[in-house]
Amino acid sequence: MLLSAEDITLVDFDTQVRITRYPQRDFARLVERIRQRKPDGWTALYDALGTYLDGAGRQDGRKVLVMYTDGGDTRSALSFSETLTLLKASPVTVYAIGLVENAGSARAQLQMTLRQIAETTGGQAFFPTAMKDVESAYEKVLAEINGQYHLGYVSSNAATDGAWRKVEIKLKRADLRVRARKGYFAPYKAGS
């Protein structure tokens, strides 16, 4: 578990989205609630992401979303494209753990969806092949979170037009890899 986390927000979803925030003293209760939850019914994945992102902006500190899902969405009002736009505008880094049981092209499509969601935020998607491998995926997520560096800069473009600005980070060493957001939305001020 994340011992340095002040709190964890659980977003539980099927046809509805339910959000519960757990302080560190209740993390054991959170783990038990997750273990008791069984997949059932429809899935409103994009709506769940949108609901979480709406509340995450008001929270202090670093925001990391670890998403455990099969990757499908059968019920959301939000589209995939709208969800990606919300993710680009958010300060949240998403790590997806996709236990995708479908075969063939459906599996490839679900995995691509989860990769795109995670990579849009500078996160990563993991795909355990069996339930027994899920814990290992969580350990990889923790290693990713604990191995992060945070870079910042001040843009020379002072325009407050709300436009998407591409950011590219390059390393001099070829043996290292960077996983980062691909850009940000500039601040917006009417009349700019």
HELIX and SHEET records of a PDB file:
HELIX    1   1 GLN A   24  ASP A   26  5                                   3    
HELIX    2   2 PHE A   27  GLN A   36  1                                  10    
HELIX    3   3 LEU A   45  ALA A   56  1                                  12    
HELIX    4   4 PHE A   80  ALA A   89  1                                  10    
HELIX    5   5 GLY A  104  THR A  120  1                                  17    
HELIX    6   6 MET A  131  ASP A  133  5                                   3    
HELIX    7   7 VAL A  134  ASN A  146  1                                  13    
SHEET    1   A 2 ASP A   7  PHE A  13  0                                        
SHEET    2   A 2 VAL A  17  PRO A  23 -1                                        
SHEET    1   B 3 LYS A  63  THR A  69  0                                        
SHEET    2   B 3 VAL A  92  GLY A  98  1                                        
SHEET    3   B 3 ALA A 125  PHE A 126  1                                        
SHEET    1   C 2 TRP A 164  LYS A 166  0                                        
SHEET    2   C 2 GLY A 183  PHE A 185 -1                                        
END                                                                             
